């Protein structure tokens, strides 16, 4: 068995500030949570297959340990001086692709484990069948806040997680609490900051009202949903920026971008797929694809209520043959 303190030291040597270990056993909580969302019709469309949730043995037969890592990122950025940059991108998705960065760290840690007899590893970040955030709780890396994100005592909730499965035996790390929810007490600042009421009750979450989820939907948005997303091109950080637990030192940040996370919508509207990939493939939001982001960019323009920018869009639309997805959203927003 590999001692937990040896793994932690190896992680620090690799530039990984947060690491924990979970025994690879069946986990009931993620299965039950997903079932409740299915029954309530509150699915985002990004959920894994139900039969794989909480079942590490089905993901990797013979797995014995799950190693979870966290990389803190910069949440507060400077504002751009471009008055037309009305599209806002989540901090974690701008300037770098955190999926790649987390996987790189996991692969390096997996190589260290292999050198200590653990054998083959499987690495995941966001796309795996197990719940990254719940694994991080079990590994002692934080507890849930009312904003549904994991709060770490040092780094707050601005952290991206990933995990690896291994057949090697590693000493597990204890969770901070036996129950996943944090000691938010009477604080409901994040709920009050949520523009759409997606955060409610004690620790309830209405997926269909979440702005971050809506900006990632490929389906046609309703007029109500379009108004809800406001300036959000991809993601939303209203609850995180309001949370007092995120008033942490910038010295603790590992992932940061050198430029503001606002974008001029015409950078997307004037791009084809090739242009888009060349410009934005190294950004975390690029996976969503040009078509959905162009739709959001049009909505952002109308929501800005910038009459000069709206007129510029109208002229731009007259001068070219528009694809159906842009025709549809412009007609909807003009109709309002």
C-alpha positions as a printed NumPy array, in Angstrom:
array([[  0.   ,   0.   ,   0.   ],
       [  1.183,   3.497,  -0.876],
       [  0.944,   5.862,   2.109],
       [ -1.211,   8.95 ,   1.605],
       [  1.571,  11.311,   2.744],
       [  3.889,   9.948,   0.016],
       [  1.229,  10.598,  -2.618],
       [  0.691,  14.122,  -1.282],
       [  4.406,  14.871,  -1.523],
       [  4.545,  13.515,  -5.064],
       [  1.578,  15.707,  -5.969],
       [  3.255,  18.808,  -4.533],
       [  6.4  ,  18.008,  -6.525],
       [  4.245,  17.919,  -9.655],
       [  2.585,  21.272,  -8.869],
       [ -0.704,  19.792,  -7.654],
       [ -1.888,  21.664,  -4.532],
       [ -4.934,  19.5  ,  -3.776],
       [ -5.   ,  15.698,  -3.706],
       [ -6.993,  13.046,  -1.875],
       [ -7.768,   9.345,  -2.138],
       [-11.029,   7.377,  -2.041],
       [-11.468,   3.613,  -1.777],
       [-13.094,   2.365,  -5.002],
       [-16.383,   1.109,  -3.592],
       [-19.957,   1.461,  -4.803],
       [-21.358,   4.909,  -4.011],
       [-25.098,   5.303,  -3.452],
       [-25.379,   9.098,  -3.189],
       [-24.624,  10.007,  -6.855],
       [-27.059,   7.332,  -8.063],
       [-29.839,   8.58 ,  -5.782],
       [-29.202,  12.22 ,  -6.725],
       [-29.373,  11.448, -10.45 ],
       [-32.559,   9.431,  -9.988],
       [-34.203,  12.404,  -8.236],
       [-33.252,  14.686, -11.118],
       [-34.589,  12.199, -13.664],
       [-37.927,  11.966, -11.828],
       [-38.139,  15.76 , -11.537],
       [-37.281,  16.252, -15.217],
       [-34.319,  18.409, -14.226],
       [-31.574,  16.966, -16.416],
       [-28.955,  19.174, -18.055],
       [-28.181,  16.697, -20.831],
       [-24.618,  16.171, -19.641],
       [-25.283,  13.394, -17.136],
       [-23.491,  10.018, -17.477],
       [-25.337,   6.734, -17.897],
       [-27.243,   5.888, -14.718],
       [-25.862,   2.355, -14.478],
       [-22.287,   3.696, -14.407],
       [-22.819,   6.44 , -11.815],
       [-21.177,   5.589,  -8.519],
       [-19.873,   2.27 ,  -9.876],
       [-16.061,   2.489, -10.273],
       [-15.757,  -1.286, -10.766],
       [-17.843,  -1.004, -13.951],
       [-15.573,   1.754, -15.232],
       [-12.323,  -0.094, -14.514],
       [-12.591,  -3.74 , -13.447],
       [-10.251,  -4.47 , -10.551],
       [ -9.952,  -0.817,  -9.487],
       [ -8.974,  -0.391,  -5.836],
       [ -8.305,   3.333,  -5.335],
       [ -9.459,   6.651,  -6.781],
       [ -7.089,   9.625,  -6.642],
       [ -8.744,  13.045,  -6.883],
       [ -6.897,  16.295,  -7.612],
       [ -7.969,  19.942,  -7.614],
       [ -6.45 ,  22.954,  -9.357],
       [ -7.565,  26.412,  -8.115],
       [ -8.201,  29.083, -10.73 ],
       [ -8.474,  32.862, -10.836],
       [-12.077,  33.951, -10.356],
       [-11.795,  37.761, -10.482],
       [-10.436,  39.293, -13.672],
       [ -9.902,  42.81 , -14.977],
       [-12.482,  44.284, -17.357],
       [-11.789,  44.861, -21.038],
       [-11.743,  48.374, -22.47 ],
       [-13.6  ,  47.282, -25.636],
       [-17.154,  48.707, -25.308],
       [-18.418,  46.064, -27.753],
       [-17.086,  43.119, -25.717],
       [-20.499,  42.25 , -24.257],
       [-19.982,  38.472, -24.166],
       [-18.737,  37.078, -20.858],
       [-17.008,  33.711, -20.482],
       [-16.585,  31.816, -17.232],
       [-13.11 ,  32.425, -15.773],
       [-12.336,  28.704, -15.737],
       [-12.981,  28.475, -19.491],
       [-10.974,  31.457, -20.755],
       [ -7.256,  31.615, -21.564],
       [ -6.607,  27.897, -21.159],
       [ -8.388,  24.56 , -21.42 ],
       [ -8.522,  23.259, -17.88 ],
       [ -9.515,  19.796, -19.14 ],
       [ -6.095,  19.45 , -20.755],
       [ -4.246,  20.901, -17.766],
       [ -5.981,  18.625, -15.251],
       [ -5.404,  15.565, -17.448],
       [ -1.712,  16.444, -17.795],
       [ -1.351,  16.54 , -14.002],
       [ -3.264,  13.276, -13.615],
       [ -1.136,  11.521, -16.227],
       [  2.042,  12.697, -14.487],
       [  0.715,  11.491, -11.132],
       [ -0.294,   8.199, -12.744],
       [  3.26 ,   7.742, -14.002],
       [  4.549,   8.274, -10.472],
       [  2.075,   5.689,  -9.183],
       [  3.083,   3.229, -11.909],
       [  6.677,   3.642, -10.792],
       [  5.556,   2.545,  -7.338],
       [  3.764,  -0.582,  -8.479],
       [  0.184,   0.629,  -9.045],
       [  0.002,  -0.479, -12.685],
       [ -2.412,   0.942, -15.256],
       [ -4.443,   4.112, -14.566],
       [ -7.477,   5.737, -16.177],
       [ -7.82 ,   9.534, -15.999],
       [-10.95 ,  11.705, -16.225],
       [-11.851,  15.395, -16.046],
       [-15.542,  16.322, -16.444],
       [-16.233,  13.58 , -18.978],
       [-16.008,  10.496, -16.746],
       [-18.974,   8.443, -15.517],
       [-18.173,   9.163, -11.855],
       [-18.952,  12.521, -10.245],
       [-15.73 ,  14.548,  -9.906],
       [-17.118,  16.852,  -7.252],
       [-18.596,  14.119,  -5.063],
       [-15.336,  12.16 ,  -5.258],
       [-13.502,  15.312,  -4.165],
       [-15.795,  15.548,  -1.128],
       [-15.141,  11.913,  -0.226],
       [-11.416,  12.544,  -0.631],
       [-11.528,  15.349,   1.939],
       [-11.003,  18.211,  -0.498],
       [-14.048,  20.225,   0.56 ],
       [-17.753,  20.319,   1.39 ],
       [-20.749,  21.512,  -0.628],
       [-22.097,  25.028,  -0.379],
       [-25.604,  26.182,  -1.225],
       [-24.301,  27.07 ,  -4.689],
       [-23.762,  23.312,  -5.265],
       [-19.995,  23.759,  -5.603],
       [-17.353,  22.288,  -3.36 ],
       [-15.794,  24.741,  -0.911],
       [-12.204,  24.164,   0.158],
       [-11.012,  25.955,   3.303],
       [ -7.917,  27.312,   1.508],
       [ -9.022,  27.837,  -2.087],
       [-12.759,  28.46 ,  -1.866],
       [-14.927,  27.03 ,  -4.646],
       [-12.938,  28.258,  -7.675],
       [-11.369,  24.853,  -8.234],
       [-11.497,  22.361, -11.119],
       [-11.31 ,  18.672, -10.281],
       [-10.262,  15.471, -11.986],
       [ -9.602,  11.904, -10.909],
       [ -7.75 ,   8.74 , -11.815],
       [ -8.617,   5.104, -11.213],
       [ -5.903,   2.638, -10.311],
       [ -5.685,  -1.024,  -9.354],
       [ -2.967,  -0.095,  -6.895],
       [ -3.821,   0.161,  -3.195],
       [ -3.408,   3.664,  -1.745],
       [ -4.196,   4.795,   1.772],
       [ -7.458,   6.773,   1.697],
       [ -7.841,  10.288,   3.072],
       [-10.76 ,  11.11 ,   5.41 ],
       [-13.515,  13.545,   4.352],
       [-13.824,  16.845,   6.215],
       [-17.411,  15.973,   7.248],
       [-19.513,  12.826,   7.124],
       [-22.297,  14.8  ,   5.385],
       [-21.506,  16.535,   2.075],
       [-23.017,  19.93 ,   2.871],
       [-20.895,  22.712,   4.299],
       [-21.499,  24.835,   7.341],
       [-23.031,  27.72 ,   5.381],
       [-25.121,  28.472,   8.437],
       [-27.678,  31.18 ,   7.764],
       [-25.708,  32.59 ,   4.79 ],
       [-27.743,  32.681,   1.577],
       [-25.716,  35.257,  -0.336],
       [-25.216,  32.923,  -3.31 ],
       [-28.971,  32.291,  -3.544],
       [-29.677,  36.003,  -3.477],
       [-27.042,  36.586,  -6.185],
       [-28.464,  33.991,  -8.585],
       [-30.357,  36.   , -11.253],
       [-32.823,  33.212, -12.076],
       [-33.557,  31.568,  -8.726],
       [-31.792,  28.358,  -9.671],
       [-30.481,  28.117,  -6.089],
       [-33.252,  27.786,  -3.544],
       [-34.407,  26.09 ,  -0.345],
       [-31.697,  24.629,   1.834],
       [-29.374,  23.114,  -0.762],
       [-31.721,  22.779,  -3.725],
       [-30.759,  23.352,  -7.359],
       [-33.084,  23.84 , -10.347],
       [-30.991,  22.84 , -13.367],
       [-33.446,  24.279, -15.899],
       [-32.901,  27.775, -14.452],
       [-29.103,  27.632, -14.252],
       [-27.519,  30.173, -16.612],
       [-24.349,  28.138, -16.964],
       [-26.368,  25.13 , -18.083],
       [-28.504,  27.191, -20.467],
       [-25.471,  28.652, -22.268],
       [-24.307,  25.111, -23.019],
       [-27.616,  23.806, -24.389],
       [-27.654,  23.133, -28.125],
       [-31.444,  23.184, -28.286],
       [-33.409,  26.329, -29.12 ],
       [-33.793,  28.588, -26.084],
       [-37.093,  30.198, -25.189],
       [-37.368,  33.973, -24.98 ],
       [-37.445,  33.74 , -21.185],
       [-34.248,  31.677, -21.17 ],
       [-32.584,  34.059, -23.609],
       [-33.288,  36.995, -21.304],
       [-32.031,  34.999, -18.335],
       [-28.554,  34.418, -19.769],
       [-27.911,  38.174, -19.989],
       [-24.267,  38.751, -20.999],
       [-23.238,  35.107, -20.462],
       [-21.702,  33.568, -23.559],
       [-20.506,  30.497, -21.7  ],
       [-20.954,  29.684, -18.024],
       [-21.959,  31.897, -15.102],
       [-20.142,  32.859, -11.911],
       [-22.683,  35.033, -10.089],
       [-22.952,  32.666,  -7.133],
       [-19.217,  32.102,  -6.867],
       [-18.31 ,  35.772,  -6.988],
       [-20.842,  36.487,  -4.266],
       [-19.665,  33.692,  -1.961],
       [-17.611,  35.02 ,   1.006],
       [-15.573,  31.806,   0.97 ],
       [-13.975,  32.931,  -2.292],
       [-12.234,  35.956,  -0.787],
       [ -8.934,  34.091,  -0.944],
       [ -5.407,  35.277,  -1.651],
       [ -4.475,  35.467,  -5.326],
       [ -1.21 ,  33.796,  -4.361],
       [ -3.087,  30.498,  -4.051],
       [ -4.287,  30.572,  -7.68 ],
       [ -2.7  ,  28.049, -10.021],
       [ -4.649,  28.604, -13.253],
       [ -4.933,  32.151, -14.518],
       [ -5.409,  33.954, -17.831],
       [ -3.469,  37.022, -18.907],
       [ -6.47 ,  38.707, -20.551],
       [-10.011,  39.749, -19.536],
       [-12.688,  37.109, -20.107],
       [-14.974,  39.267, -22.248],
       [-15.301,  38.857, -25.982],
       [-16.513,  41.015, -28.864],
       [-19.442,  39.035, -30.355],
       [-18.332,  39.738, -33.913],
       [-15.189,  37.708, -33.316],
       [-17.528,  34.724, -33.265],
       [-20.102,  35.917, -35.778],
       [-17.42 ,  36.584, -38.413],
       [-15.729,  33.21 , -37.858],
       [-16.142,  29.933, -39.671],
       [-15.341,  26.615, -37.985],
       [-11.705,  26.725, -39.095],
       [-11.22 ,  30.299, -37.849],
       [-12.905,  29.409, -34.574],
       [-10.633,  26.44 , -33.928],
       [ -7.507,  28.449, -34.741],
       [ -8.495,  31.277, -32.396],
       [-10.107,  29.462, -29.5  ],
       [ -9.153,  25.777, -29.453],
       [ -6.965,  26.308, -26.372],
       [ -9.836,  27.86 , -24.397],
       [-12.046,  25.738, -22.171],
       [-15.302,  26.923, -23.764],
       [-14.396,  25.903, -27.32 ],
       [-15.696,  22.332, -26.917],
       [-19.267,  23.676, -27.034],
       [-18.848,  24.545, -30.715],
       [-19.255,  27.633, -32.873],
       [-22.971,  27.279, -33.662],
       [-24.181,  27.396, -30.041],
       [-21.747,  30.167, -29.119],
       [-22.844,  32.291, -32.091],
       [-26.441,  31.938, -30.936],
       [-25.428,  33.075, -27.454],
       [-23.424,  35.975, -28.884],
       [-26.505,  37.293, -30.695],
       [-28.52 ,  37.026, -27.472],
       [-25.756,  38.84 , -25.579],
       [-25.937,  41.725, -28.047],
       [-29.672,  42.221, -27.538],
       [-29.406,  41.783, -23.775],
       [-26.715,  44.487, -23.639],
       [-29.321,  47.05 , -24.781],
       [-26.457,  48.745, -26.605],
       [-28.387,  50.364, -29.469],
       [-25.255,  51.01 , -31.536],
       [-24.229,  47.367, -31.263],
       [-27.747,  46.12 , -32.03 ],
       [-27.887,  48.288, -35.166],
       [-24.47 ,  46.963, -36.179],
       [-25.83 ,  43.429, -35.873],
       [-28.864,  44.314, -37.995],
       [-26.624,  45.69 , -40.742],
       [-24.339,  42.668, -40.482],
       [-27.353,  40.354, -40.885],
       [-28.582,  42.202, -44.01 ],
       [-25.227,  41.871, -45.739],
       [-25.003,  38.071, -45.723],
       [-26.969,  34.856, -46.071],
       [-27.573,  33.787, -42.502],
       [-27.679,  30.161, -41.365],
       [-31.003,  29.061, -39.908],
       [-29.843,  29.032, -36.281],
       [-28.924,  32.733, -36.46 ],
       [-32.031,  33.715, -38.419],
       [-34.168,  32.082, -35.774],
       [-32.576,  33.752, -32.769],
       [-32.479,  37.209, -34.399],
       [-36.17 ,  36.97 , -35.32 ],
       [-37.004,  35.933, -31.755],
       [-35.021,  38.76 , -30.167],
       [-36.344,  41.353, -32.658],
       [-39.882,  40.165, -32.004],
       [-39.527,  41.06 , -28.334]])
